[in-house]
Amino acid sequence: MTPVAPLDPWMTAWPALPAAILALIGLWGLRRHVRPGWGEAAVLAVALVVRVAWLPLELHEFDGHEAEYRDILTGVRPLSQGGTMLYPAMQWLYRGLGVIWPEPRLLLAFSVVAGLVAIGAVMGVAGRLADRRAALAAGLALALWGNHAFWSVSAYNVILPHAMSWVALWGLAVLFRGGPPGYAGLLAGGAAALAVATRVESALLAPIGLALLALYRPRGVLRWAPGLAAGAVLGAFAAYYVLYSGPPPGAEQRALAWSINQGLVVYFAPFDQPWTWPGLALGLGLGLWRWPKLVAPMLALAVGSHLAFATFEDYGFRHLLNAEAALAVGLGALTVSRVGWPFLGISLVALTLHTADVADRFYASEERFAEALDPDLPVLSVDAVGDCALICEDFRVVPEDRQRSHFNLLDPAEAERMRAESGCIRWLVGVQDHRWSSRAVRDRALRLERLYSVTPRAVVKGGERGYVGLVLDIGARRRIHPLLPTETE
């Protein structure tokens, strides 16, 4: 790949500023349409409690890229050209917040607010294009969804672009219901451009927006189209500058990633469990019957997100927030019929159980991880793990220059070369594989658990700084199917 000349930091971030101005002008013009009632306020209160009380925020750690964003806020790290790892617009936003108050907790508070805005926007879309009961049910589902709650307390660039995406869709919903077309177009275009400026993949919502425009056919095209066009141009510039320094990670592994991830539905948890499928299917079915112009694009968004992100080798929970919001709209349609209410209750129970698991694993310590391991397994020292090829990314066990990761097992040919070295492969599962953190290592662990047959062999304790791990033998590679039992290749 030919190297490119570095750009000054402002040169890669500038599209976000006019996009923000467009969005703010549009929001001001639509301010009278922002009228949450007591029901909406109650849903947002539930969401707030889940995020700041149920999740043990005192355990939160700024880790990985999140730590780099924290350092930008505090002024320790200078602004840079950025890229897909450190988005230029996010850098400038966080540096600006740091000028106001260079306290890392401000990042968490900002993310919580962004998460609440996202839920409010989802309710706004459903309330205008469906009905209020469906909107409240959709908002409650998203409020209780553990994955959404987790990323609402992370400074990584996940929850903000998600919120901007749904603010853009809300602007369209206001337009469809007779709101001021000029202001609605400015808000939708500006918010969409901000979503792309803070996460390039947000551009995947463009076909959904176009589909909604084609289905609802709002009047006053000469008034709303300029705002959308301006947003499209700014979004294109933002995407160009983010990708200026090179393609996103994993760009050369799309086919391999697709072959692995296409059947992987675990990141839709809790709706990866078969007992949750009847309620979800009924909700989507009722929605397609009652509000087809809304629910059909939502279903396309959910399915399309999975199909698109399945081509990414590091596909995980964080990529599906927009898809989950779309499914929440489908769950809201369960309120259409009395038959749907019990299934809505079952779905909310499933979401609550999922969130309980997220809270239990939220930045879990090594001690908590040790408590979760099978006490009947034999205990080994670090030196007694054996001579098998070892998957482990902990410097306390393997020096950094000799480490092998989950990614080394994705390519079957590479995995077989590893197995040929000593006749076996072992995976030393550590606390990062167990816990929910912004590094999203657990997402990779869940993929590996389904890609190979694994057998627990022992618990490893000792070594430097009280290391704890679980030894798994890596067996035959398996083909992942979403609806069928996993097959061995």
N, C-alpha and C positions, 0 to 999 in steps of 0.2 A: 504494500500500500504506500503510495506516495505521500510523504509528510506534508502538512499544510502549515502555513505561517500562522503563529498565534495572533489572536485578536485582542485588543484591549477589552477589559471586562464590560464596559458600557456598550460596546458594539454588538455583543451577543444578547444583551438583555433588553435593548431599547424597545422591541415590539410590545413588551408587557405594559409599558407606560401608556401609550395611546389606547391600548386595549382596556386598561383599567379606567381611563377617562371615559371611553365610550360606555362601559358598563355602569359607571357611577351616574352619568347623565341619564341613561336609560332607567336605572333604579329610581332616581329622583322623580322622573316623570311617571313612574308606576307606583309611587309610594302609597297611594290611596288603595292600591290593590293588595297591599301587605297588611292583612287584617286577621291575624290568628285569633280564633275563639278560645273558649275555655278548654275544649277538647284537645285542640292542637297544643295549647300550653301544657296540658297534663301529659301528653305524649312526650313533649320536649323535656319536661321535668323527669319523667321516667328515664329518658335517654341520658340526662345529666347524672342521675343517681347511678346508673349502670357504669358510666365512664369514670366518675370521680370517687365513688364509694365502693361499688362491688369490685371493680378492678383495683388491686392493691397498689396504688400509684407510688407509694413510698418505696416500692421495689424497682421502680423504673430506672433503667440505665441508658445513658446516651452511648450507643454502641455503633460501630461501623460508620456508614455515611451519615447517620444521625449525629454522631459525635462531631463530624466535620461541620455540619450545619450549626451545631452548638458553638463551635469555635469561631465560626463566622459571626454569629450573634454577639459574642463577647469580644470580638476584635482580635482574637489570637491568630486567626487564619485570615490572610488577605483575600479580597475578591479576586476571582480568576475568570478566564474565558469560559470555563465550565464545559459541560457536555451532558451525556446521559447519566453520569454518576453524580455530578453536582450541577443541578440546573441553574443557569445564569439568573433567571427571574427569581428563583427561590433564594439565591445568595443575596441579591439586592434587597429583597423583602425582609429577610432575617437580619441583614445588617442594619436596615432602617429601624426595625424593632429594637435592635440592640442600642441604637442611639437614644431611644426613649427609655429603655430599662434593660441593661445587659445581664439579665437574670435568666438562666436556662429554663426555669419554670414558666417563663412567659411563652416559650415555644409550645409547651404542653397546653397551656390555657388557650393559646391561639388555635391549636389543632382541635381542641374540644369544641370551641365556637364554630370552627369550620364544619365539624361533624354535625352539630345541631342545625347549621344552615342547610346542609345537605338533606337532612331528614325533613326540615321544613319545606324545602323545595320539592321533594318527592310528594309530600302531602299536598302541596300547592298544585302540582301537575295532576295528581289523581283527583283532587277536589274539583278542578275545573273541567277535566275531560271525562270523569266518571261521576262519583257523588261523594258526599262528605263522609259517610260511613266507611266506604271503601278507602278513602284517604286516611282516616284515622287508623284503620286496621293496618294499612300499608306502613304508616309511620310507626306504629307500635311494633310491628315485626322488625323493622330496621333498627328501632331503638334497642330491641332485645338481642339483636344479632351480634354474637361475640366477635366475629371478624371485623365488623364495622366499628364496634366499640374499641377494639384494640388499636386500629389504625387512627381512631379519633384521639388517641393519646400518644401519638408518635409524631415527631417533627420531620420525618421522612416525607418526601413529596408524593404522598398517596391520597390523603383525605382532602387536601385543598383542591387539586384538580378534579377530584370526584365531586366536590361541592360546586365548583364552577360549572361543571358539565350539567348538573341538574338545575342550577340557576338559569343556564341558557335554555334548557327545556321548559322551565317555568315561564320564561319570557315568551316562548312560542305559545304556551298554553294560554297565557293572558291575551296574546294576539288572536288566537282562535276564538276566544270568547268575547271579542269585541273591544279589547283594550286599545289604548292609543297605539296605532301601528308603528309610528316613527320611533317612539320610546321603546316599544317592545323589540323592534329590530335592533336598536342600539344595544339593549341589554343582552339579547341573545347572541349577537355577534361579538360584543366585547367579552362576555363571560366565556364563550366558546374559545376565543383566542387566548384568554388567560389560562384556560384548562390545558390547551396545547402547549403554551409557554412553560407550564409547570410540570407537564407530563405529555410527551409526544403522542403516546398511544391514545390519548383522549380524542384524537382525530377520528377514531373508529365510531364515534357517535355522530359524525357528519351524515352518513347514510340514513341514520335513524331520524335525524332532524329533517332531512330532505323528504323522507317517506311521510313524516307527519305533515309537512307542508303540502305534499301532493294529495294526501287523504282529506285534510281539512280545508284546503283551498281558501285561505284568508283573503279578504278584500284589501284594497289599498296597496297593491304590490309596489307602486312607485314610492311609497312612504316607508315600508318596512325593508324592502330589498337593499337599499344603500347600507344600512347598518349591518346586515348579514354579509354583504359583499366586503365591507371594510374589515369585518371580523375574519373573513376567510383569507384576505390578503395578509393581515397581521399574523394570523395563525400559521400561514405558509412561511412567512419570514422567520417566525419564532422556531418552527421545526427545522428550517434550514440551518439556523445558527446553532441549535442544540446538536445537530448531527454534523456540524462543520468539521470537527476534529476527527471524525471517523464514524463508522457504522456502530450501531448498538451492540452490546455483548451478545455472543451466540449467533451472530448473523450468518455464519458459515455452517451452522448445525441445524438449520431449519427442518430439513427432511428427517434427520434422526430424531429430533425433538418431537416432531409430529407423530412419528411411528410409536413413540412411547406415550405421549400425553393425550392422544386423541380419545382414549377411553378412560381417562383419569378424571373422576368426578369428585374426588375427596375434597377438593378446595371449595365445593359448594356446601360443605358441612353447615348444618346438619342434614341437608337434603341429599346427601350421598347415601343415606340409610333407606332401604326399601320401605320401611313402615311409614316414612314421611311422604312417599310418592303419591298415594291416593289423594291426599289433601291438596298437594301442589297441582296435580293434574286436574282435579275438580275446579280449583280456583282459576287456573288458566282457561279451562273449558268454559266456565261461566262467564269469565271476562271476554273471551272471544265471541260468545253469544250476545252479551249485553253491550259491550263497548269495543267492538272489533277494531275500530280505527285507532284506539289507544293500545289495546292489549296485544294485537298482532305485532306492531313494532317493538313492544316490550319483550315479547317472546323472541323476536329476531335478535334483539340486543343481547339477551341472555345466551342464546345458542351461538350467535356470531362471536361474542367475546371469547367463549370457550374455544371455538374453532381457530380464532386468530391467535390467541395466546398459547395454544397448544404447540405452536411452532417455535416457542421460546424455551430453551433448555432449562431456564430457571423459573418457569411458570409456577405461580403459587397463589396463596390466598389474596395477596394485595392486588392482584390483577382483576379481581372479580367484584369489586365494590359496585360498579355500575350495573353489572349483571344481577347482583343480589338485590339492588334497588328495583330493578325491573321485575324480578320475581316477587318482591314484596308487593308491588302493584297487583300482580296476579293473585297473591294471597288475599289482598283487599277485596277482590271480587267474590270471595267466599261469603261476604255479607249480603250478596244478592238474594240468596235463598236460605230458608231455615235449614235445609239439608247441609249447607256449607258451614254453619256456625260450629258444630262439633269438630269438624276438620280444622277450622281456624284455631280452636282451642288446642287441638293436638299439635298443630304446627307451632304455636306459641310455646307449648311445653318443650318441644324439640329444640327450639331456639334457646330456651332457658337452660336446658341441659348442656347445650353447646357452649353457652357463655360461662356456665359453671366450670367447664373444663378449661376454657381460656383463662379464667381467673385463677384457677388452681395452678396452671403452668406459667402464669404471667411472670416473666423474668425469674423463674424458680431458681433457688440456690442449689449448690451441689448437695447440700444436706437433704433438701426436699426431694431431689432426684434419687438419692440413695434410698429414701424411705419408700419410693414407688417401685423399687426393684424387687424381684421375687426372692424372698428370704431363703428359699430352699435350694437356690443355686449355689454351687461351690464358690468360694472366694479365692482369688488368685492375686499375686503381686503383679506389678506392672511388668516385671522381667519375665514372668511365666506365661505371657500371652501366647507364645509359640512362634514358629518360623513361617507361618502362613503370610502371604501378601496381606498387608494390613491397611484398611481404610480408617484413617484417623487424622484429624487436623488440630490436635492439641500438642503444643510444644512441650508439655510436661511428659509426653510419652514418646513423640517422634520429633526429631529436629525439623525445623521448618523446611529446609532444603530437601528433605526426604519424605515429606508428607504426601499422601494420596487422599483424594477427596471423593465425595459422592459422584462427581462428574467423571471420574476415571472409570466408573462402572456403566456409564450410559452407552458407550459404544461397545457392542458385543465383542468385536474383534480385540479391542484393548483389554476388555475384561478377561478374555480367554488367554491373552498373553500374560496377564498377571497371574492367572491360575496356573499356567505352565511353569512359572518360576519355582513354585514349591508344592504344587499339587492341590492347593487350597487357598481360599480367600476368607479373611475374617474382617468383620466390621466392628470397630470399637465405638459403640454408641456412647456419647457423652452428654453432658447437661445441655449443650446447645441444641442437640438433636431432640431433646425432651421438651424444652421450654419454648414458650412464645416470646420472641424478641424481634426487634426491628431488623436483625440480620436475616431472619426468615430461614434459618438452617432447618427448622422443623419441617418446612415445606419440602425440602430436599429429602429429608429422612422419610417422610410419608411416601414420596415417590419410590424411593429405593425399597421400602418394605413391600411394595406392591409389584415391583419389577422383578424381584428375586424371591425365591423361597428362602426364609431365614429361620435358623434354629438357635435359641438361646443356649449358651454353653456355660458361662460363668460370669461372676461379678468381679471386677478388678478394683482393688482399693490400694491406696498407698502412693508412693512416689512423691513428686514435688508438690507441695501445697495441697495435700489431701485429695489427690485425684480420685474420682469415682467413674467407672465405666461399665458397660454391659457388653460382653463378648457375644457376637452373633456369627454363626457360620453362614456364609453366603452359598446357597445351593444353586439349583437350576434357574435359568432366566425364564420369565413368564411373560405371556402376552396379556395386556390389560384390556378388559372389556367392561363397559359401564353397567351392562344389564345381565351379563352371563358370568358364571364361575370362571375364575382366572385359570388360563391354560398354561401348561408348561411347553415351551418351544422345543 
